[in-house]
């Protein structure tokens, strides 16, 4: 368990936020923490499931993957997007 800072680029938000997460958080938890800084502040909640991917790529991280297993580096930018079920 260690503090792990990531930059969050949330879908439809124009602000990139520095969000502290835990290295043992799952990608679902990371998405929730990033949403806290964007949803109902600058963007509306959308239908679907929030998913995490490396910035400007199409490959989504598995929802149950831990940050420590993702290969992300501290302060790297991630995208949070809504995926329709």
N, C-alpha and C positions, 0 to 999 in steps of 0.2 A: 504494500500500500504506500503509494507516494503521490504527492501532488504532481500533476502533469498538465501544463498549460497548452491549450490548442486555440487557434484562431478559427472562429466559426463564421462561415459564409452561409447564412440561412436563406432558403429560397424566397425570393421576392423582397428581401431586405437589402437596403443599400449600404448598411453599416456592417463592417467586419468586426466582430467582438473577440476579445481575448477572454476565454472561458477556462477557469481552473477545474479540471476533472481529476479523478483518481485513476491511477494506473490499472486498478482492478475493476473499474466500471465497465459494463457491457456497452455496446454501441447503442442499444436502446436507451440506456441511462444517459449516455453522452448526448443523444438527440434531445432528451427531455431537458437536460441542463442548458443546452444551447437555445432551446425554444423559450425557456424562461426569460431570456434577454431580448427576444424578438417578437414572439407571438403576443398579440394584444397590446403591443407597444408601437410597432411600425408595420406589422403584417397581421393579416387575419389567419385564424386557424383554418386549415384546409381539410377536406375529407381525405382519408387514406392513412397510411402508416408512415411515420417519419423514418427516414433511412439516412445512413451516413456513408459518404464516399470520400476518397482522396480528392482534393480540389482539382477541378477540370478533367476528371476522368469519368468513365461510365460505370466502372466496376464498384458495386456496392459491397460494403463490409457485411459479413453475416451479423444478424441482429444480436446474437449471443456471444460474439467475439469480444474479448477483453482488450482494452487499450494496450496493455502490455504485450499482447500477441499480434497486434496489428502491423507492426513495423513503422508506425508513425513516430516522428521525431518531435521533441518539445517545440512548441510554437508553430508547428506546421499548420497549414490551412486545410480545413475539411469543409465539405459542402453538406448541408442538411437539406434533404428534399422530401417531398411527399410522394409516396408511391401508391397508386390506386390498387386496391385489392383485386 
